[in-house]
Amino acid sequence: MSFKPRWNKTTLILGGAAAWGLLLVGCVMADRTVIAPPKVADATFVGTKKCAQCHEDLTGHFDGATHSNLALKDSKAGDIGCEACHGAGSVHVKSGGSKGTIINPAKSPETCFACHLDKRGEFSLPNAHPVLAGKVGCADCHDPHKGKVIKRTGAELETPNETCTKCHTSQKGPFLFPHQAMQEGCTVCHNPHGTVNQKMLVARDANLCLRCHLEHPSVIAGGVLGDGKIVAGGEDHRTRLQNGTCWSAGCHEDVHGSNASKAMRY
């Protein structure tokens, strides 16, 4: 007597779940290379310990950096975390640390773009920092060897805004009437990698300001809400918004802070 398996809805669901589980386990257990380190001609991997002999100031706190998760393993060299971004280091070691024998991501963003491909796209937008032109580098704002990569974070006394205001000094202040958005950070209004909007703003025109400054509709007769008013700062801005953006309509030109008016005017 032969046995013929009967397939029903329950067996299909259980069988599919089991197959999916085996696939997930296979992906987790697979020993595969996630990223391809930059190529250095005629060089082989030497391992992070070799790098630390000269660069202890960088490797000493690298274990706590988010980029330490990129560490690869080589059967001979062991941990090659540094070489994941800088390329194989044997030629660099033999030359005594000569320039041009190792990849320096601070000089070219291509190493960073190998993982952060979306940032290459943002830098190609109409308004962006000139990284692709070589006038600014990723390392000017980011420290991949320490903490969460963005400079002025973690236990440092300075805020992330200090990274921006070291170049954009006129926006730093202090001001008698500071814009509270500056306390949250420059990236509340700007995308430093690039956008389609002028000044790398995350939104164009008054919609950017109304994200924070739009108040509840005023109450009219009968307690009904919603009379069509656009209330900001306790005043109806319907006609004012027709004249242009909040910072270019002769109103709030000094958006980072003012020494003359709490309404952010010059």
Secondary structure, 3 states (H helix, E strand, C coil): CCCCCCCCHHHHHHHHHHHHHHHHHHHHHCCCCCCCCCCCCCCCCCCHHHHHCCCHHHHCCHHHCHHHHHCCEECCCEECCCHHHHCCCHHHHHCCCCCCCCCCCCCCCHHHHCCCHHHHHHHCCCECCCCCCCCCCHHHCECCCCCCCECCCCCCCCCCHHHHHCCCHHHCCCCCEECCHHHHCHHHCECCCCECCHHHECCCCCHHHHHHHCCCCCECHHHCECCCCCEECCEECHHHHCCCCCCCCCCCCCCCEECCCCCCCC
